[in-house]
């Protein structure tokens, strides 16, 4: 039972206004025409997924990096216009980016 169901059971006569309804917040990113390159590397013996080619603002880099880290439950960072995610998550990242309107291109194996 989620919060909305609990509130309905406590206040059955209440009719929520349109402003009160809970809606899922979707992150908004700047979408570009060129594809984002998604590649896999090993750095110091550990696998990392690298995203290159995104040309958004720094705030967009921060939002996209955070969304990917939360989605995958792993660490990561962005440096020099590249996003680095710990682990090999190319398929999941590419699927997420396509759902959000990005074009992606897999580089390497």
Secondary structure, 3 states (H helix, E strand, C coil): CCHHHHHHHHCCCCCCCCCCCCCCCCCCCCCCCCCEEEEEEEECCEEEEEEECCCCCHHHHHHHHHHHHHHHCCCEEEECCEEEEECCCHHHHHHHHHHCCCCEEEECC
